[in-house]
Amino acid sequence: RKFSSVFQFYVYRNLVYFLIRQIKPKIIVETGVFHGLTSAWILQALTDNNYGKLISIDLPRREWDKYMGSRPFGPGAENEEEELGNEEPGWLIPSSLKKRWELVLGPSEIQLEKVCKNLDNIDLFIHDSDHSYQTMKFECDYIIKNYPEANIIIDDFNVNNYTYELLSLGNHEAILMDEVDPKGNVFPSSAFLKKKI
């Protein structure tokens, strides 16, 4: 993959790196891997901390119909199947970072509960899989119910109303972050949520 602009690395990934360096999580669960660029940033932070593990759940778009039938992709996934091609999720992650990584393939609606049944605690949950309201709500509600102290990052939070509905309950503090594209356009990007004390 080639990058034509530094903006393709996004402020989001750098902020995720910084957050992980600061809070030093033991367990991070991430949904959505695709090429693995964000996962690589996460794994670099864990490596630099010399602590922690990332468990990623991903359903490659080429396998979407097998699990989801005619249900459409959520917003933002229009070109992912073509770009992924025959590559496996996370193909951009350097092998030197993979010792702290576990990849679980399949839809989060099936795999999230399986992954979590062996985890006493999740320090950070990152939603970056299918951005449909249905999937975003399922994943985040599951984490909040079972790991109420977990910090949560929702990427592309602005594509549906779930994050705003969650915040309206008054249980979480949030930072809503904007991003800048290569043309200098500013747009809503990511939500960082922490349970109110």
Disulfide bonds with the S-S distance in Angstrom:
none
